[in-house]
């Protein structure tokens, strides 16, 4: 997701990709949104229409965490480990 996309639309597109048939497609997918919209992300994820998101173990990435850690991730990060360390559980 990015800041010009609605949370709902971003989750729908993420689920389309994740459920496209490749069982590993969801690995490394994170809804990313401004810190102030975290509760909106959580509210959308709780909707019955998005019940499959819990099966995918999707986690949320706030912009602030990415911005604060950007330099370190670029310099020392390898693979998804740094991103996974910043991501927040949505359950």
PyMOL Python script that loads the backbone (N, CA, C, O; Angstrom):
from pymol import cmd

cmd.read_pdbstr("""\
ATOM      1  N   UNK A   1       0.831  -1.169   0.000  1.00  0.00           N
ATOM      2  CA  UNK A   1       0.000   0.000   0.000  1.00  0.00           C
ATOM      3  C   UNK A   1       0.881   1.239   0.000  1.00  0.00           C
ATOM      4  O   UNK A   1       2.028   1.207   0.443  1.00  0.00           O
ATOM      5  N   UNK A   2       0.359   2.254  -0.471  1.00  0.00           N
ATOM      6  CA  UNK A   2       1.051   3.519  -0.350  1.00  0.00           C
ATOM      7  C   UNK A   2       0.032   4.572   0.041  1.00  0.00           C
ATOM      8  O   UNK A   2      -1.167   4.291   0.067  1.00  0.00           O
ATOM      9  N   UNK A   3       0.475   5.752   0.338  1.00  0.00           N
ATOM     10  CA  UNK A   3      -0.381   6.737   0.970  1.00  0.00           C
ATOM     11  C   UNK A   3      -1.525   7.270   0.120  1.00  0.00           C
ATOM     12  O   UNK A   3      -2.406   7.941   0.656  1.00  0.00           O
ATOM     13  N   UNK A   4      -1.549   7.003  -1.165  1.00  0.00           N
ATOM     14  CA  UNK A   4      -2.656   7.490  -1.989  1.00  0.00           C
ATOM     15  C   UNK A   4      -3.724   6.421  -2.222  1.00  0.00           C
ATOM     16  O   UNK A   4      -4.710   6.676  -2.914  1.00  0.00           O
ATOM     17  N   UNK A   5      -3.543   5.252  -1.665  1.00  0.00           N
ATOM     18  CA  UNK A   5      -4.486   4.153  -1.836  1.00  0.00           C
ATOM     19  C   UNK A   5      -5.295   3.973  -0.558  1.00  0.00           C
ATOM     20  O   UNK A   5      -4.751   4.087   0.540  1.00  0.00           O
ATOM     21  N   UNK A   6      -6.577   3.696  -0.690  1.00  0.00           N
ATOM     22  CA  UNK A   6      -7.361   3.427   0.514  1.00  0.00           C
ATOM     23  C   UNK A   6      -6.876   2.116   1.135  1.00  0.00           C
ATOM     24  O   UNK A   6      -6.391   1.227   0.435  1.00  0.00           O
ATOM     25  N   UNK A   7      -7.014   2.012   2.440  1.00  0.00           N
ATOM     26  CA  UNK A   7      -6.612   0.795   3.152  1.00  0.00           C
ATOM     27  C   UNK A   7      -7.370  -0.395   2.575  1.00  0.00           C
ATOM     28  O   UNK A   7      -6.779  -1.439   2.297  1.00  0.00           O
ATOM     29  N   UNK A   8      -8.671  -0.238   2.397  1.00  0.00           N
ATOM     30  CA  UNK A   8      -9.513  -1.316   1.861  1.00  0.00           C
ATOM     31  C   UNK A   8      -8.999  -1.793   0.503  1.00  0.00           C
ATOM     32  O   UNK A   8      -8.815  -2.992   0.292  1.00  0.00           O
ATOM     33  N   UNK A   9      -8.771  -0.870  -0.402  1.00  0.00           N
ATOM     34  CA  UNK A   9      -8.307  -1.216  -1.746  1.00  0.00           C
ATOM     35  C   UNK A   9      -6.941  -1.906  -1.705  1.00  0.00           C
ATOM     36  O   UNK A   9      -6.705  -2.874  -2.428  1.00  0.00           O
ATOM     37  N   UNK A  10      -6.057  -1.405  -0.863  1.00  0.00           N
ATOM     38  CA  UNK A  10      -4.730  -2.019  -0.750  1.00  0.00           C
ATOM     39  C   UNK A  10      -4.799  -3.449  -0.251  1.00  0.00           C
ATOM     40  O   UNK A  10      -4.081  -4.316  -0.748  1.00  0.00           O
ATOM     41  N   UNK A  11      -5.660  -3.706   0.732  1.00  0.00           N
ATOM     42  CA  UNK A  11      -5.801  -5.062   1.260  1.00  0.00           C
ATOM     43  C   UNK A  11      -6.404  -5.978   0.211  1.00  0.00           C
ATOM     44  O   UNK A  11      -5.980  -7.125   0.075  1.00  0.00           O
ATOM     45  N   UNK A  12      -7.394  -5.486  -0.536  1.00  0.00           N
ATOM     46  CA  UNK A  12      -7.996  -6.295  -1.600  1.00  0.00           C
ATOM     47  C   UNK A  12      -6.935  -6.693  -2.623  1.00  0.00           C
ATOM     48  O   UNK A  12      -6.863  -7.856  -3.020  1.00  0.00           O
ATOM     49  N   UNK A  13      -6.113  -5.740  -3.049  1.00  0.00           N
ATOM     50  CA  UNK A  13      -5.071  -6.058  -4.029  1.00  0.00           C
ATOM     51  C   UNK A  13      -4.024  -7.016  -3.458  1.00  0.00           C
ATOM     52  O   UNK A  13      -3.542  -7.908  -4.156  1.00  0.00           O
ATOM     53  N   UNK A  14      -3.680  -6.823  -2.185  1.00  0.00           N
ATOM     54  CA  UNK A  14      -2.730  -7.725  -1.546  1.00  0.00           C
ATOM     55  C   UNK A  14      -3.288  -9.144  -1.497  1.00  0.00           C
ATOM     56  O   UNK A  14      -2.568 -10.101  -1.784  1.00  0.00           O
ATOM     57  N   UNK A  15      -4.562  -9.289  -1.137  1.00  0.00           N
ATOM     58  CA  UNK A  15      -5.178 -10.616  -1.099  1.00  0.00           C
ATOM     59  C   UNK A  15      -5.264 -11.233  -2.482  1.00  0.00           C
ATOM     60  O   UNK A  15      -5.054 -12.437  -2.632  1.00  0.00           O
ATOM     61  N   UNK A  16      -5.567 -10.435  -3.494  1.00  0.00           N
ATOM     62  CA  UNK A  16      -5.586 -10.953  -4.865  1.00  0.00           C
ATOM     63  C   UNK A  16      -4.244 -11.581  -5.208  1.00  0.00           C
ATOM     64  O   UNK A  16      -4.193 -12.677  -5.768  1.00  0.00           O
ATOM     65  N   UNK A  17      -3.166 -10.898  -4.879  1.00  0.00           N
ATOM     66  CA  UNK A  17      -1.830 -11.440  -5.153  1.00  0.00           C
ATOM     67  C   UNK A  17      -1.540 -12.671  -4.305  1.00  0.00           C
ATOM     68  O   UNK A  17      -1.050 -13.681  -4.810  1.00  0.00           O
ATOM     69  N   UNK A  18      -1.845 -12.581  -3.010  1.00  0.00           N
ATOM     70  CA  UNK A  18      -1.529 -13.665  -2.090  1.00  0.00           C
ATOM     71  C   UNK A  18      -2.299 -14.940  -2.393  1.00  0.00           C
ATOM     72  O   UNK A  18      -1.787 -16.041  -2.193  1.00  0.00           O
ATOM     73  N   UNK A  19      -3.523 -14.796  -2.872  1.00  0.00           N
ATOM     74  CA  UNK A  19      -4.372 -15.967  -3.125  1.00  0.00           C
ATOM     75  C   UNK A  19      -4.392 -16.361  -4.602  1.00  0.00           C
ATOM     76  O   UNK A  19      -5.286 -17.080  -5.048  1.00  0.00           O
ATOM     77  N   UNK A  20      -3.414 -15.889  -5.343  1.00  0.00           N
ATOM     78  CA  UNK A  20      -3.383 -16.106  -6.791  1.00  0.00           C
ATOM     79  C   UNK A  20      -3.023 -17.529  -7.196  1.00  0.00           C
ATOM     80  O   UNK A  20      -3.050 -17.848  -8.385  1.00  0.00           O
ATOM     81  N   UNK A  21      -2.695 -18.375  -6.263  1.00  0.00           N
ATOM     82  CA  UNK A  21      -2.376 -19.753  -6.603  1.00  0.00           C
ATOM     83  C   UNK A  21      -0.999 -20.179  -6.129  1.00  0.00           C
ATOM     84  O   UNK A  21      -0.792 -21.356  -5.834  1.00  0.00           O
ATOM     85  N   UNK A  22      -0.062 -19.266  -6.050  1.00  0.00           N
ATOM     86  CA  UNK A  22       1.273 -19.586  -5.567  1.00  0.00           C
ATOM     87  C   UNK A  22       1.242 -19.587  -4.043  1.00  0.00           C
ATOM     88  O   UNK A  22       1.033 -18.533  -3.443  1.00  0.00           O
ATOM     89  N   UNK A  23       1.444 -20.743  -3.395  1.00  0.00           N
ATOM     90  CA  UNK A  23       1.323 -20.803  -1.939  1.00  0.00           C
ATOM     91  C   UNK A  23       2.332 -19.919  -1.193  1.00  0.00           C
ATOM     92  O   UNK A  23       2.096 -19.567  -0.037  1.00  0.00           O
ATOM     93  N   UNK A  24       3.430 -19.563  -1.822  1.00  0.00           N
ATOM     94  CA  UNK A  24       4.432 -18.721  -1.170  1.00  0.00           C
ATOM     95  C   UNK A  24       4.256 -17.241  -1.511  1.00  0.00           C
ATOM     96  O   UNK A  24       5.062 -16.413  -1.086  1.00  0.00           O
ATOM     97  N   UNK A  25       3.227 -16.902  -2.260  1.00  0.00           N
ATOM     98  CA  UNK A  25       3.055 -15.523  -2.720  1.00  0.00           C
ATOM     99  C   UNK A  25       2.882 -14.535  -1.575  1.00  0.00           C
ATOM    100  O   UNK A  25       3.302 -13.383  -1.694  1.00  0.00           O
ATOM    101  N   UNK A  26       2.275 -14.957  -0.471  1.00  0.00           N
ATOM    102  CA  UNK A  26       2.014 -14.036   0.634  1.00  0.00           C
ATOM    103  C   UNK A  26       3.252 -13.766   1.479  1.00  0.00           C
ATOM    104  O   UNK A  26       3.278 -12.795   2.235  1.00  0.00           O
ATOM    105  N   UNK A  27       4.271 -14.601   1.368  1.00  0.00           N
ATOM    106  CA  UNK A  27       5.471 -14.385   2.180  1.00  0.00           C
ATOM    107  C   UNK A  27       6.120 -13.059   1.790  1.00  0.00           C
ATOM    108  O   UNK A  27       6.449 -12.837   0.625  1.00  0.00           O
ATOM    109  N   UNK A  28       6.296 -12.202   2.755  1.00  0.00           N
ATOM    110  CA  UNK A  28       6.908 -10.916   2.486  1.00  0.00           C
ATOM    111  C   UNK A  28       5.937  -9.827   2.073  1.00  0.00           C
ATOM    112  O   UNK A  28       6.367  -8.759   1.636  1.00  0.00           O
ATOM    113  N   UNK A  29       4.623 -10.071   2.201  1.00  0.00           N
ATOM    114  CA  UNK A  29       3.639  -9.031   1.911  1.00  0.00           C
ATOM    115  C   UNK A  29       3.221  -8.382   3.219  1.00  0.00           C
ATOM    116  O   UNK A  29       2.887  -9.059   4.191  1.00  0.00           O
ATOM    117  N   UNK A  30       3.245  -7.072   3.222  1.00  0.00           N
ATOM    118  CA  UNK A  30       2.890  -6.307   4.412  1.00  0.00           C
ATOM    119  C   UNK A  30       2.053  -5.107   4.002  1.00  0.00           C
ATOM    120  O   UNK A  30       2.418  -4.397   3.065  1.00  0.00           O
ATOM    121  N   UNK A  31       0.931  -4.862   4.687  1.00  0.00           N
ATOM    122  CA  UNK A  31       0.280  -3.582   4.458  1.00  0.00           C
ATOM    123  C   UNK A  31       1.174  -2.492   5.067  1.00  0.00           C
ATOM    124  O   UNK A  31       1.582  -2.592   6.224  1.00  0.00           O
ATOM    125  N   UNK A  32       1.463  -1.482   4.302  1.00  0.00           N
ATOM    126  CA  UNK A  32       2.311  -0.372   4.754  1.00  0.00           C
ATOM    127  C   UNK A  32       1.471   0.893   4.657  1.00  0.00           C
ATOM    128  O   UNK A  32       0.906   1.203   3.608  1.00  0.00           O
ATOM    129  N   UNK A  33       1.401   1.614   5.763  1.00  0.00           N
ATOM    130  CA  UNK A  33       0.569   2.818   5.801  1.00  0.00           C
ATOM    131  C   UNK A  33       1.136   3.792   6.819  1.00  0.00           C
ATOM    132  O   UNK A  33       1.965   3.418   7.648  1.00  0.00           O
ATOM    133  N   UNK A  34       0.693   5.038   6.758  1.00  0.00           N
ATOM    134  CA  UNK A  34       1.138   6.010   7.755  1.00  0.00           C
ATOM    135  C   UNK A  34       0.819   5.544   9.174  1.00  0.00           C
ATOM    136  O   UNK A  34      -0.186   4.872   9.408  1.00  0.00           O
ATOM    137  N   UNK A  35       1.673   5.904  10.101  1.00  0.00           N
ATOM    138  CA  UNK A  35       1.496   5.509  11.502  1.00  0.00           C
ATOM    139  C   UNK A  35       0.100   5.859  12.019  1.00  0.00           C
ATOM    140  O   UNK A  35      -0.515   5.074  12.741  1.00  0.00           O
ATOM    141  N   UNK A  36      -0.387   7.019  11.654  1.00  0.00           N
ATOM    142  CA  UNK A  36      -1.695   7.490  12.133  1.00  0.00           C
ATOM    143  C   UNK A  36      -2.856   6.647  11.617  1.00  0.00           C
ATOM    144  O   UNK A  36      -3.975   6.773  12.115  1.00  0.00           O
ATOM    145  N   UNK A  37      -2.608   5.794  10.632  1.00  0.00           N
ATOM    146  CA  UNK A  37      -3.688   4.981  10.061  1.00  0.00           C
ATOM    147  C   UNK A  37      -3.633   3.525  10.524  1.00  0.00           C
ATOM    148  O   UNK A  37      -4.343   2.676   9.985  1.00  0.00           O
ATOM    149  N   UNK A  38      -2.794   3.234  11.520  1.00  0.00           N
ATOM    150  CA  UNK A  38      -2.668   1.850  11.996  1.00  0.00           C
ATOM    151  C   UNK A  38      -4.006   1.287  12.456  1.00  0.00           C
ATOM    152  O   UNK A  38      -4.341   0.152  12.119  1.00  0.00           O
ATOM    153  N   UNK A  39      -4.773   2.055  13.217  1.00  0.00           N
ATOM    154  CA  UNK A  39      -6.062   1.543  13.690  1.00  0.00           C
ATOM    155  C   UNK A  39      -7.013   1.290  12.523  1.00  0.00           C
ATOM    156  O   UNK A  39      -7.818   0.360  12.575  1.00  0.00           O
ATOM    157  N   UNK A  40      -6.929   2.097  11.486  1.00  0.00           N
ATOM    158  CA  UNK A  40      -7.754   1.872  10.292  1.00  0.00           C
ATOM    159  C   UNK A  40      -7.359   0.561   9.611  1.00  0.00           C
ATOM    160  O   UNK A  40      -8.225  -0.186   9.155  1.00  0.00           O
ATOM    161  N   UNK A  41      -6.066   0.282   9.542  1.00  0.00           N
ATOM    162  CA  UNK A  41      -5.598  -0.993   8.979  1.00  0.00           C
ATOM    163  C   UNK A  41      -6.152  -2.137   9.812  1.00  0.00           C
ATOM    164  O   UNK A  41      -6.691  -3.102   9.269  1.00  0.00           O
ATOM    165  N   UNK A  42      -6.021  -2.034  11.117  1.00  0.00           N
ATOM    166  CA  UNK A  42      -6.520  -3.091  12.005  1.00  0.00           C
ATOM    167  C   UNK A  42      -8.034  -3.281  11.858  1.00  0.00           C
ATOM    168  O   UNK A  42      -8.515  -4.414  11.836  1.00  0.00           O
ATOM    169  N   UNK A  43      -8.774  -2.193  11.760  1.00  0.00           N
ATOM    170  CA  UNK A  43     -10.234  -2.283  11.608  1.00  0.00           C
ATOM    171  C   UNK A  43     -10.608  -2.973  10.300  1.00  0.00           C
ATOM    172  O   UNK A  43     -11.519  -3.801  10.275  1.00  0.00           O
ATOM    173  N   UNK A  44      -9.921  -2.644   9.229  1.00  0.00           N
ATOM    174  CA  UNK A  44     -10.207  -3.283   7.941  1.00  0.00           C
ATOM    175  C   UNK A  44      -9.877  -4.777   7.984  1.00  0.00           C
ATOM    176  O   UNK A  44     -10.635  -5.601   7.472  1.00  0.00           O
ATOM    177  N   UNK A  45      -8.746  -5.118   8.595  1.00  0.00           N
ATOM    178  CA  UNK A  45      -8.331  -6.528   8.677  1.00  0.00           C
ATOM    179  C   UNK A  45      -9.347  -7.345   9.467  1.00  0.00           C
ATOM    180  O   UNK A  45      -9.527  -8.531   9.189  1.00  0.00           O
ATOM    181  N   UNK A  46     -10.014  -6.737  10.442  1.00  0.00           N
ATOM    182  CA  UNK A  46     -11.011  -7.442  11.264  1.00  0.00           C
ATOM    183  C   UNK A  46     -12.331  -7.672  10.531  1.00  0.00           C
ATOM    184  O   UNK A  46     -13.175  -8.424  11.017  1.00  0.00           O
ATOM    185  N   UNK A  47     -12.523  -7.050   9.388  1.00  0.00           N
ATOM    186  CA  UNK A  47     -13.776  -7.225   8.641  1.00  0.00           C
ATOM    187  C   UNK A  47     -13.916  -8.678   8.195  1.00  0.00           C
ATOM    188  O   UNK A  47     -12.927  -9.302   7.811  1.00  0.00           O
ATOM    189  N   UNK A  48     -15.126  -9.222   8.239  1.00  0.00           N
ATOM    190  CA  UNK A  48     -15.324 -10.610   7.798  1.00  0.00           C
ATOM    191  C   UNK A  48     -14.836 -10.861   6.367  1.00  0.00           C
ATOM    192  O   UNK A  48     -14.361 -11.953   6.056  1.00  0.00           O
ATOM    193  N   UNK A  49     -14.950  -9.872   5.516  1.00  0.00           N
ATOM    194  CA  UNK A  49     -14.517 -10.038   4.119  1.00  0.00           C
ATOM    195  C   UNK A  49     -13.020 -10.330   4.023  1.00  0.00           C
ATOM    196  O   UNK A  49     -12.562 -10.915   3.042  1.00  0.00           O
ATOM    197  N   UNK A  50     -12.262  -9.926   5.035  1.00  0.00           N
ATOM    198  CA  UNK A  50     -10.821 -10.126   5.010  1.00  0.00           C
ATOM    199  C   UNK A  50     -10.366 -11.215   5.976  1.00  0.00           C
ATOM    200  O   UNK A  50      -9.225 -11.194   6.437  1.00  0.00           O
ATOM    201  N   UNK A  51     -11.235 -12.154   6.282  1.00  0.00           N
ATOM    202  CA  UNK A  51     -10.897 -13.208   7.240  1.00  0.00           C
ATOM    203  C   UNK A  51      -9.704 -14.057   6.792  1.00  0.00           C
ATOM    204  O   UNK A  51      -9.015 -14.638   7.631  1.00  0.00           O
ATOM    205  N   UNK A  52      -9.458 -14.134   5.512  1.00  0.00           N
ATOM    206  CA  UNK A  52      -8.319 -14.929   5.008  1.00  0.00           C
ATOM    207  C   UNK A  52      -6.970 -14.289   5.336  1.00  0.00           C
ATOM    208  O   UNK A  52      -5.945 -14.971   5.310  1.00  0.00           O
ATOM    209  N   UNK A  53      -6.955 -13.005   5.640  1.00  0.00           N
ATOM    210  CA  UNK A  53      -5.704 -12.329   5.968  1.00  0.00           C
ATOM    211  C   UNK A  53      -5.044 -13.003   7.172  1.00  0.00           C
ATOM    212  O   UNK A  53      -3.824 -13.167   7.193  1.00  0.00           O
ATOM    213  N   UNK A  54      -5.835 -13.394   8.170  1.00  0.00           N
ATOM    214  CA  UNK A  54      -5.281 -14.066   9.347  1.00  0.00           C
ATOM    215  C   UNK A  54      -4.578 -15.363   8.960  1.00  0.00           C
ATOM    216  O   UNK A  54      -3.552 -15.708   9.547  1.00  0.00           O
ATOM    217  N   UNK A  55      -5.116 -16.082   7.984  1.00  0.00           N
ATOM    218  CA  UNK A  55      -4.488 -17.322   7.515  1.00  0.00           C
ATOM    219  C   UNK A  55      -3.116 -17.063   6.899  1.00  0.00           C
ATOM    220  O   UNK A  55      -2.247 -17.934   6.922  1.00  0.00           O
ATOM    221  N   UNK A  56      -2.927 -15.879   6.354  1.00  0.00           N
ATOM    222  CA  UNK A  56      -1.684 -15.539   5.662  1.00  0.00           C
ATOM    223  C   UNK A  56      -0.619 -14.986   6.610  1.00  0.00           C
ATOM    224  O   UNK A  56       0.520 -14.759   6.203  1.00  0.00           O
ATOM    225  N   UNK A  57      -0.989 -14.772   7.860  1.00  0.00           N
ATOM    226  CA  UNK A  57      -0.067 -14.225   8.868  1.00  0.00           C
ATOM    227  C   UNK A  57       0.569 -12.909   8.411  1.00  0.00           C
ATOM    228  O   UNK A  57       1.767 -12.687   8.587  1.00  0.00           O
ATOM    229  N   UNK A  58      -0.252 -12.053   7.829  1.00  0.00           N
ATOM    230  CA  UNK A  58       0.196 -10.747   7.356  1.00  0.00           C
ATOM    231  C   UNK A  58       0.440  -9.850   8.557  1.00  0.00           C
ATOM    232  O   UNK A  58      -0.320  -9.887   9.525  1.00  0.00           O
ATOM    233  N   UNK A  59       1.488  -9.051   8.501  1.00  0.00           N
ATOM    234  CA  UNK A  59       1.825  -8.108   9.562  1.00  0.00           C
ATOM    235  C   UNK A  59       1.895  -6.705   8.973  1.00  0.00           C
ATOM    236  O   UNK A  59       2.131  -6.539   7.777  1.00  0.00           O
ATOM    237  N   UNK A  60       1.691  -5.708   9.810  1.00  0.00           N
ATOM    238  CA  UNK A  60       1.607  -4.302   9.403  1.00  0.00           C
ATOM    239  C   UNK A  60       2.952  -3.600   9.557  1.00  0.00           C
ATOM    240  O   UNK A  60       3.667  -3.810  10.537  1.00  0.00           O
ATOM    241  N   UNK A  61       3.288  -2.760   8.570  1.00  0.00           N
ATOM    242  CA  UNK A  61       4.493  -1.932   8.633  1.00  0.00           C
ATOM    243  C   UNK A  61       4.101  -0.460   8.634  1.00  0.00           C
ATOM    244  O   UNK A  61       3.581   0.037   7.635  1.00  0.00           O
ATOM    245  N   UNK A  62       4.341   0.243   9.733  1.00  0.00           N
ATOM    246  CA  UNK A  62       4.063   1.685   9.738  1.00  0.00           C
ATOM    247  C   UNK A  62       5.192   2.443   9.055  1.00  0.00           C
ATOM    248  O   UNK A  62       6.365   2.090   9.173  1.00  0.00           O
ATOM    249  N   UNK A  63       4.807   3.495   8.339  1.00  0.00           N
ATOM    250  CA  UNK A  63       5.800   4.327   7.655  1.00  0.00           C
ATOM    251  C   UNK A  63       6.912   4.784   8.594  1.00  0.00           C
ATOM    252  O   UNK A  63       8.088   4.766   8.232  1.00  0.00           O
ATOM    253  N   UNK A  64       6.528   5.193   9.805  1.00  0.00           N
ATOM    254  CA  UNK A  64       7.504   5.729  10.747  1.00  0.00           C
ATOM    255  C   UNK A  64       8.621   4.747  11.070  1.00  0.00           C
ATOM    256  O   UNK A  64       9.786   5.133  11.163  1.00  0.00           O
ATOM    257  N   UNK A  65       8.266   3.479  11.240  1.00  0.00           N
ATOM    258  CA  UNK A  65       9.273   2.445  11.523  1.00  0.00           C
ATOM    259  C   UNK A  65      10.225   2.282  10.345  1.00  0.00           C
ATOM    260  O   UNK A  65      11.437   2.164  10.526  1.00  0.00           O
ATOM    261  N   UNK A  66       9.671   2.278   9.145  1.00  0.00           N
ATOM    262  CA  UNK A  66      10.515   2.152   7.958  1.00  0.00           C
ATOM    263  C   UNK A  66      11.429   3.352   7.793  1.00  0.00           C
ATOM    264  O   UNK A  66      12.612   3.208   7.483  1.00  0.00           O
ATOM    265  N   UNK A  67      10.872   4.536   8.002  1.00  0.00           N
ATOM    266  CA  UNK A  67      11.656   5.751   7.849  1.00  0.00           C
ATOM    267  C   UNK A  67      12.772   5.820   8.886  1.00  0.00           C
ATOM    268  O   UNK A  67      13.906   6.170   8.556  1.00  0.00           O
ATOM    269  N   UNK A  68      12.461   5.492  10.128  1.00  0.00           N
ATOM    270  CA  UNK A  68      13.458   5.560  11.195  1.00  0.00           C
ATOM    271  C   UNK A  68      14.582   4.548  11.000  1.00  0.00           C
ATOM    272  O   UNK A  68      15.710   4.783  11.434  1.00  0.00           O
ATOM    273  N   UNK A  69      14.284   3.428  10.352  1.00  0.00           N
ATOM    274  CA  UNK A  69      15.263   2.350  10.201  1.00  0.00           C
ATOM    275  C   UNK A  69      15.827   2.233   8.795  1.00  0.00           C
ATOM    276  O   UNK A  69      16.623   1.337   8.514  1.00  0.00           O
ATOM    277  N   UNK A  70      15.422   3.128   7.918  1.00  0.00           N
ATOM    278  CA  UNK A  70      15.797   3.026   6.502  1.00  0.00           C
ATOM    279  C   UNK A  70      17.301   2.922   6.286  1.00  0.00           C
ATOM    280  O   UNK A  70      17.756   2.033   5.566  1.00  0.00           O
ATOM    281  N   UNK A  71      18.061   3.787   6.879  1.00  0.00           N
ATOM    282  CA  UNK A  71      19.513   3.778   6.677  1.00  0.00           C
ATOM    283  C   UNK A  71      20.130   2.466   7.147  1.00  0.00           C
ATOM    284  O   UNK A  71      20.963   1.890   6.446  1.00  0.00           O
ATOM    285  N   UNK A  72      19.736   1.990   8.315  1.00  0.00           N
ATOM    286  CA  UNK A  72      20.283   0.743   8.842  1.00  0.00           C
ATOM    287  C   UNK A  72      19.892  -0.440   7.958  1.00  0.00           C
ATOM    288  O   UNK A  72      20.707  -1.329   7.712  1.00  0.00           O
ATOM    289  N   UNK A  73      18.650  -0.452   7.484  1.00  0.00           N
ATOM    290  CA  UNK A  73      18.203  -1.546   6.606  1.00  0.00           C
ATOM    291  C   UNK A  73      19.019  -1.541   5.314  1.00  0.00           C
ATOM    292  O   UNK A  73      19.464  -2.588   4.844  1.00  0.00           O
ATOM    293  N   UNK A  74      19.207  -0.354   4.750  1.00  0.00           N
ATOM    294  CA  UNK A  74      19.964  -0.261   3.499  1.00  0.00           C
ATOM    295  C   UNK A  74      21.424  -0.689   3.704  1.00  0.00           C
ATOM    296  O   UNK A  74      22.029  -1.309   2.830  1.00  0.00           O
ATOM    297  N   UNK A  75      21.963  -0.354   4.849  1.00  0.00           N
ATOM    298  CA  UNK A  75      23.375  -0.639   5.091  1.00  0.00           C
ATOM    299  C   UNK A  75      23.624  -2.068   5.546  1.00  0.00           C
ATOM    300  O   UNK A  75      24.574  -2.707   5.095  1.00  0.00           O
ATOM    301  N   UNK A  76      22.771  -2.577   6.445  1.00  0.00           N
ATOM    302  CA  UNK A  76      23.044  -3.870   7.065  1.00  0.00           C
ATOM    303  C   UNK A  76      22.010  -4.950   6.764  1.00  0.00           C
ATOM    304  O   UNK A  76      22.251  -6.125   7.043  1.00  0.00           O
ATOM    305  N   UNK A  77      20.873  -4.575   6.203  1.00  0.00           N
ATOM    306  CA  UNK A  77      19.791  -5.528   6.020  1.00  0.00           C
ATOM    307  C   UNK A  77      20.063  -6.561   4.936  1.00  0.00           C
ATOM    308  O   UNK A  77      20.662  -6.262   3.902  1.00  0.00           O
ATOM    309  N   UNK A  78      19.621  -7.752   5.192  1.00  0.00           N
ATOM    310  CA  UNK A  78      19.712  -8.852   4.234  1.00  0.00           C
ATOM    311  C   UNK A  78      18.391  -9.607   4.261  1.00  0.00           C
ATOM    312  O   UNK A  78      17.928 -10.010   5.327  1.00  0.00           O
ATOM    313  N   UNK A  79      17.793  -9.798   3.115  1.00  0.00           N
ATOM    314  CA  UNK A  79      16.527 -10.521   3.045  1.00  0.00           C
ATOM    315  C   UNK A  79      15.415  -9.774   3.762  1.00  0.00           C
ATOM    316  O   UNK A  79      15.440  -8.547   3.855  1.00  0.00           O
ATOM    317  N   UNK A  80      14.444 -10.518   4.266  1.00  0.00           N
ATOM    318  CA  UNK A  80      13.285  -9.923   4.925  1.00  0.00           C
ATOM    319  C   UNK A  80      13.463  -9.764   6.430  1.00  0.00           C
ATOM    320  O   UNK A  80      12.589  -9.199   7.087  1.00  0.00           O
ATOM    321  N   UNK A  81      14.557 -10.242   6.988  1.00  0.00           N
ATOM    322  CA  UNK A  81      14.736 -10.202   8.440  1.00  0.00           C
ATOM    323  C   UNK A  81      14.544  -8.801   9.030  1.00  0.00           C
ATOM    324  O   UNK A  81      13.814  -8.668  10.013  1.00  0.00           O
ATOM    325  N   UNK A  82      15.162  -7.750   8.479  1.00  0.00           N
ATOM    326  CA  UNK A  82      14.958  -6.420   9.080  1.00  0.00           C
ATOM    327  C   UNK A  82      13.503  -5.954   9.006  1.00  0.00           C
ATOM    328  O   UNK A  82      13.006  -5.311   9.930  1.00  0.00           O
ATOM    329  N   UNK A  83      12.838  -6.275   7.927  1.00  0.00           N
ATOM    330  CA  UNK A  83      11.431  -5.886   7.764  1.00  0.00           C
ATOM    331  C   UNK A  83      10.563  -6.651   8.767  1.00  0.00           C
ATOM    332  O   UNK A  83       9.683  -6.072   9.403  1.00  0.00           O
ATOM    333  N   UNK A  84      10.815  -7.939   8.903  1.00  0.00           N
ATOM    334  CA  UNK A  84      10.055  -8.749   9.852  1.00  0.00           C
ATOM    335  C   UNK A  84      10.240  -8.243  11.276  1.00  0.00           C
ATOM    336  O   UNK A  84       9.312  -8.300  12.082  1.00  0.00           O
ATOM    337  N   UNK A  85      11.428  -7.750  11.586  1.00  0.00           N
ATOM    338  CA  UNK A  85      11.685  -7.234  12.931  1.00  0.00           C
ATOM    339  C   UNK A  85      10.889  -5.957  13.207  1.00  0.00           C
ATOM    340  O   UNK A  85      10.543  -5.686  14.357  1.00  0.00           O
ATOM    341  N   UNK A  86      10.600  -5.181  12.181  1.00  0.00           N
ATOM    342  CA  UNK A  86       9.848  -3.930  12.338  1.00  0.00           C
ATOM    343  C   UNK A  86       8.339  -4.127  12.288  1.00  0.00           C
ATOM    344  O   UNK A  86       7.589  -3.328  12.850  1.00  0.00           O
ATOM    345  N   UNK A  87       7.891  -5.180  11.624  1.00  0.00           N
ATOM    346  CA  UNK A  87       6.460  -5.389  11.397  1.00  0.00           C
ATOM    347  C   UNK A  87       5.712  -5.693  12.700  1.00  0.00           C
ATOM    348  O   UNK A  87       6.254  -6.279  13.637  1.00  0.00           O
ATOM    349  N   UNK A  88       4.461  -5.274  12.717  1.00  0.00           N
ATOM    350  CA  UNK A  88       3.605  -5.474  13.888  1.00  0.00           C
ATOM    351  C   UNK A  88       2.519  -6.493  13.590  1.00  0.00           C
ATOM    352  O   UNK A  88       1.947  -6.503  12.500  1.00  0.00           O
ATOM    353  N   UNK A  89       2.240  -7.344  14.559  1.00  0.00           N
ATOM    354  CA  UNK A  89       1.155  -8.312  14.413  1.00  0.00           C
ATOM    355  C   UNK A  89      -0.173  -7.586  14.292  1.00  0.00           C
ATOM    356  O   UNK A  89      -0.380  -6.545  14.917  1.00  0.00           O
ATOM    357  N   UNK A  90      -1.058  -8.130  13.497  1.00  0.00           N
ATOM    358  CA  UNK A  90      -2.384  -7.546  13.316  1.00  0.00           C
ATOM    359  C   UNK A  90      -3.455  -8.288  14.093  1.00  0.00           C
ATOM    360  O   UNK A  90      -4.619  -7.888  14.077  1.00  0.00           O
ATOM    361  N   UNK A  91      -3.085  -9.348  14.763  1.00  0.00           N
ATOM    362  CA  UNK A  91      -4.085 -10.119  15.514  1.00  0.00           C
ATOM    363  C   UNK A  91      -4.315  -9.558  16.888  1.00  0.00           C
ATOM    364  O   UNK A  91      -5.126 -10.091  17.645  1.00  0.00           O
TER     365      UNK A  91
END
""", "prot")
cmd.dss("prot")
cmd.show_as("cartoon", "prot")
cmd.util.cbc("prot")
cmd.orient("prot")
